[in-house]
Amino acid sequence: MFALQPLMSKENEQLDDGLNKTQENIVKIASFAAQGNLQDLTIALNNGLDSGMTINETKEVLVHLYAYCGFPRSIMGLRTLLKVLNDRKEKGLLDLWGEMATPITDTRTKYERGLKTLRELTKSDMNGSKPEYQLFSTEIDIFLKEHLFADIFERDVLNFSQRELITISVITSLGGLDPMLQGHLNISLNVGLSPKQLQEFIMIMESTAGIEKSKTAKIILDRVLENR
């Protein structure tokens, strides 16, 4: 049966500012799941659990990414995780559930909560003019604020920097989403990821998503760092 443990294990902490094991595994899991590469995803899930990721942390990675690559990829990832857990259980491996998401007690509307989260992520008051696509589709603005930045980002199983690692991993792996990648690389820096960590992220992308997508991500990261 599965047991419980704290959200983050001490063994994943490190002194320098490079990616730790949990962060590396998050990047790989998100990238392979976004591409539907279930064979390599299976390996990445096992490596993540072996290095101390809890079941709830791992599950949350696969839930979060659906907002960027869709339910089909997320569900296939969750199915793969279930198979991995069952296989590990048959081998006698004890995987720990870890912390569950804390219930949301904020009584403000989801739109207000999502706007607050977005302000924290972007370090902006969000009082400027809205992008053209949001003016064209007010629905997408509501969905983004109420669902993505309230329902999903508010969940505390993963922190903001971990969620941004998932996001940039998915966007890079899909390719052709340069404006979104640039925006989320800026947010990644806002929430505490260092240039060194993001450069290491690019190196992992070369092995999970391919050289061309990694090169494109590096160009965008260099541009972001130059403009900070």
C-alpha positions in Angstrom: 0.0 0.0 0.0 1.0 3.6 -0.4 2.3 5.7 2.5 2.6 9.4 3.3 5.6 11.8 3.4 6.2 15.5 3.4 5.9 17.5 0.1 9.7 17.7 -0.6 12.4 15.3 0.5 15.6 16.8 1.9 17.7 14.7 -0.4 16.6 16.8 -3.4 17.9 20.0 -1.9 21.2 21.4 -3.2 23.5 24.3 -2.4 24.1 25.7 -5.9 21.5 27.3 -8.1 21.3 24.5 -10.7 18.2 22.3 -11.2 17.8 19.7 -8.4 16.7 16.2 -9.1 13.0 16.9 -8.6 13.2 19.8 -11.0 15.0 17.7 -13.6 12.4 15.0 -13.4 9.6 17.5 -13.7 11.0 18.8 -16.9 11.5 15.3 -18.4 8.1 14.0 -17.3 6.3 17.1 -18.7 8.2 17.0 -22.0 7.7 13.3 -22.7 4.0 13.4 -21.7 3.3 16.5 -23.9 4.8 14.6 -26.9 2.9 11.4 -26.1 6.2 9.6 -25.8 4.9 7.0 -23.3 8.0 4.8 -23.5 10.4 7.5 -22.3 7.7 8.9 -20.0 7.6 5.5 -18.2 11.4 5.7 -17.6 11.1 9.3 -16.4 8.2 8.5 -14.0 10.2 5.6 -12.5 13.3 7.9 -12.2 11.2 10.6 -10.5 9.7 8.2 -8.0 13.1 6.6 -7.3 14.6 10.0 -6.6 11.9 10.9 -4.0 9.0 12.5 -5.9 5.7 11.6 -4.2 2.8 10.2 -6.1 0.8 13.4 -5.6 3.7 15.5 -6.9 4.0 13.3 -10.0 0.3 13.2 -10.6 0.1 17.0 -10.3 2.7 17.4 -13.0 0.5 15.4 -15.4 -2.6 17.2 -14.3 -1.0 20.7 -14.8 0.2 20.1 -18.3 -3.3 19.5 -19.7 -3.8 23.2 -19.7 -1.1 23.6 -22.2 -1.3 20.4 -24.3 -4.8 19.1 -23.7 -6.7 16.4 -21.8 -5.7 13.5 -24.2 -2.0 13.9 -23.4 -2.7 14.4 -19.7 -4.9 11.4 -19.4 -2.5 9.2 -21.3 0.2 10.4 -18.9 -2.0 9.6 -15.9 -2.7 6.1 -17.3 1.0 5.6 -17.7 1.6 6.7 -14.1 -1.0 4.2 -12.9 0.7 1.4 -14.8 4.1 2.4 -13.4 2.7 2.5 -9.8 1.2 -1.0 -10.2 4.3 -2.4 -11.7 6.4 -0.9 -8.9 4.0 -2.3 -6.3 4.3 -5.8 -7.8 8.1 -5.4 -7.4 7.7 -4.5 -3.7 8.6 -0.8 -4.2 6.8 1.5 -1.7 5.9 4.8 -3.2 4.7 7.6 -1.0 1.6 9.6 -1.5 2.9 12.9 -0.1 0.8 16.0 0.7 -2.6 16.6 -1.0 -3.7 20.0 -2.2 -4.9 22.3 0.6 -8.6 23.3 0.2 -9.1 26.8 -1.1 -10.8 29.1 1.5 -10.4 32.4 -0.3 -14.0 33.8 -0.7 -13.2 36.1 -3.6 -14.5 35.1 -7.1 -12.2 32.8 -9.1 -11.6 35.6 -11.6 -10.3 37.9 -8.8 -8.2 35.0 -7.4 -6.8 34.2 -10.8 -6.0 37.9 -11.4 -4.1 38.0 -8.1 -2.1 34.9 -9.1 -1.3 36.4 -12.5 -0.1 39.6 -10.9 2.3 37.6 -8.7 3.6 35.6 -11.7 4.1 38.6 -14.0 5.1 41.1 -11.4 2.7 43.5 -13.1 -0.5 45.2 -11.9 -2.2 43.9 -15.1 -3.9 47.3 -15.5 -2.7 47.8 -19.1 -4.6 47.1 -22.3 -5.5 43.5 -22.9 -4.0 41.5 -25.8 -6.0 41.6 -29.0 -7.0 37.9 -28.8 -8.5 38.5 -25.3 -10.5 41.4 -26.7 -11.7 39.2 -29.6 -12.6 36.4 -27.2 -13.6 37.5 -23.8 -14.4 33.9 -23.0 -10.7 32.9 -23.2 -9.8 35.7 -20.8 -12.3 34.4 -18.3 -11.1 30.8 -18.7 -7.5 31.8 -18.2 -8.1 33.8 -15.1 -10.7 31.6 -13.5 -9.4 28.1 -14.4 -5.7 28.2 -15.3 -4.6 30.8 -12.7 -7.1 30.1 -10.0 -8.1 26.4 -10.2 -4.7 25.1 -11.3 -2.0 27.5 -10.2 -3.5 28.0 -6.7 -3.1 24.3 -5.9 -0.1 24.0 -3.5 1.1 20.4 -4.3 3.6 22.2 -6.5 4.9 25.7 -6.2 5.0 28.4 -8.8 8.5 27.7 -10.0 7.7 24.0 -10.4 4.6 24.8 -12.4 6.5 27.1 -14.6 9.0 24.4 -15.3 6.1 22.2 -16.5 4.8 25.0 -18.6 8.0 25.9 -20.4 8.8 22.2 -20.9 5.4 21.6 -22.6 5.6 24.8 -24.7 9.1 24.0 -25.9 8.3 20.4 -26.6 5.3 21.3 -28.7 7.2 23.9 -30.7 6.0 26.9 -32.7 4.9 28.8 -29.6 7.7 31.4 -29.3 5.7 34.3 -27.8 4.3 32.0 -25.1 7.7 30.6 -24.4 9.2 34.1 -24.1 6.4 35.1 -21.7 6.8 32.1 -19.5 10.6 32.2 -19.4 10.1 35.7 -18.0 7.7 34.4 -15.5 10.1 31.6 -14.6 12.7 34.2 -13.6 10.0 36.2 -11.7 9.1 33.1 -9.5 12.7 32.4 -8.6 14.3 30.2 -11.3 17.8 31.3 -12.1 19.4 31.8 -15.5 21.6 28.8 -14.7 18.6 26.6 -14.0 16.9 27.8 -17.2 20.1 27.0 -19.2 20.1 23.6 -17.7 16.4 23.3 -18.7 17.5 24.0 -22.3 20.1 21.2 -22.1 17.5 18.7 -21.0 15.2 19.8 -23.8 17.8 18.8 -26.3 17.6 15.2 -25.0 13.8 15.1 -24.7 12.4 17.3 -27.5 15.3 17.5 -30.0 18.1 19.8 -31.0 16.1 22.2 -33.1 13.5 22.9 -30.4 16.3 23.2 -27.9 18.1 25.7 -30.1 15.0 27.8 -30.6 14.4 27.8 -26.8 18.0 28.9 -26.2 17.6 31.9 -28.7 14.4 33.0 -26.8 16.1 32.5 -23.4 19.1 34.6 -24.5 16.7 37.3 -25.7 14.8 37.3 -22.4 18.0 37.5 -20.3 19.3 40.4 -22.4 16.1 42.4 -21.8 15.9 41.8 -18.1 
